[in-house]
Amino acid sequence: MPVARPEPSAARIIAHVDMDCFYVQVEQRKQPELRGVPTAVVQYNSWKGGALIAVGYEARKYGVKRSMRGDEAKKVCPQIHLVQVPVARNKADLNLYRNAGSEVVSILARKGRCERASIDEVYLDITDAAETMLSENPPEILESIDDEVLKSHILGINEDRSKGENVREWLCRSDADRRDKLLACGAIIVADLRMQVLKETEFTCSAGIAHNKMLAKLASAMNKPAQQTVVPFSSVKGLLATLPIKKMKQLGGKLGASLQSDLGANTVGDLLQFTEEMLQERYGINTGTWLWNIARGISGDEVQGRLLPKSHGCGKTFPSQQALRKITSVERWLNDLCEELSERIQSDLDQNRRIAQTLTLHARVYKTNDSDLHKKFPSKSCPLRYGTVKIQEDALKLFESGLREFFGSQRVEIQGNQKNGWGVTALSVSASKILDIPPGTCSILRFFQGCESSSSSPKEAGNENIQENVPPFSPSGSESSLGQNQAKPQKGSRREESGINCAKLVLNCEQTRESQDYKGKGSILRFFKVSNSSCSSSKQVDDGTTQAPLWMTPSGTKNCLGSNQAQELKVSSQDDTGNNSGRPSLVKDLQRRPTWNYNIDEIDPSVIDELPPEIQQEIRGWLHPPKRASTAKHGSSIAHYFLPTKKA
């Protein structure tokens, strides 16, 4: 539901930049011979020439529309050029357009806080740049104004005289209020940015400039292509008075239909006749306030300052004739979608140091022998595990879980190649809740570099330099960000056994080198006996004992774990009496067995199966302790893995 946010007291200057028929422009840049001729981009589909996803302005003059198929477009405009979207895994591959959009974003971000809303649209907060221009070089003292600025559309100005003269007069008014002066500066700044985009990328774009995101978005679509529209505060009421309800963002669905049928409000301006209390009574306090605000052009939504997407998604639709009716068909398509998703989130991790937290599956499913056509297939989510195979496994489990819930039975048939009583017309998987890895962090697996046994082959030893400079490992432990042809851990090695979820175990320090005194496999502590780490390293004290690093303590002032990841590894040092000593050491004497504390609520059950077999049983005992207290078991335990290797 919409969220009502009050506008800040200080005036803001917000621009919404929308690329003009972007997919067509990208293809025309690749093939310059297509410039100026009717062109459309077609999504991969063999039925009736494919679906049009973008139609150039030259083709629109002939009546070609996005709702048409390729064959129909050719009948309307025989000379049209249909360019097919790149294809990968039997579906459209939009990476070409995503990368082109990133070029534009990098230019727009030079002048203010930038929020990438989609592949081809961006919000830009240029308040600071406008304030600076107004104080140092206001429009009224400019000797000349660029022609692109004079082409601007200013809502509410007199159109009797030459448009350029009217725009110049409005921009250069010395008696204008501060809000309009800032808008004038914003118009000049945005026009300059649009020209930079054209010069550096060959793409044209349109823009809306207003005091909030809502009005800027409405304005950017009013005059296209390659134009900009300015919305002064005095023109807001006139703009919304005739704006159809369905044209307003978030009013295109049930809420907008309810406003039309229940209140008789066909335009946004019609909402002015209702008090805030009346709207709150019918639609709830928050939604009612939001409706009251938008009728007056009020919106407090801020530009988020996000250059990267907040989620990654891959989907595929299957028209009724092509609906998936077998679980094997669903699994095959899920595997393709998950493979693409895995590549994209891994690329995001490698390039931008961001980790996705949640995997979500959406589907459209119908029952072949049921009159209940309104029941929707439930969306399902789970924690995201990096690695193509793991994402594929989890996505299939999510689908099966959703299918059982959809049928309201745990015994619904979902196995095998046989046709069942359902069909799938759309599938999609997405990765969301993407978090930045704090600067300077690295995976805990970096501490395991070179930990193969001393019997490693010369060939493995020759890869030491390569492994020493590898990028952070992927969060699953099953597939790293290394290329497939690069070094992989040997089967049965400690590194493979300890396939811990690295997204939750990152250390805020530089890469630590293993001490030459420790060879082969043994306690994890040997990986932290270093002398030149940028973190608080282990150091010798006067009595010959080893003091553990500061970051190994639960309450030290320095903590090399990220704020979210630190909870995954909590180790407390205790003194001889069993009380917390508060000292920044893990153990006082390496000859003594340390006492380990843990918090059951902070143990992630999903990673237990990835731990060494010897300690799985012990951890499960923590989560599900026996009814009667059991005596301590001798032999392998989790504490054993954190003791130094005894020398022979």
Disulfide bonds with the S-S distance in Angstrom:
none
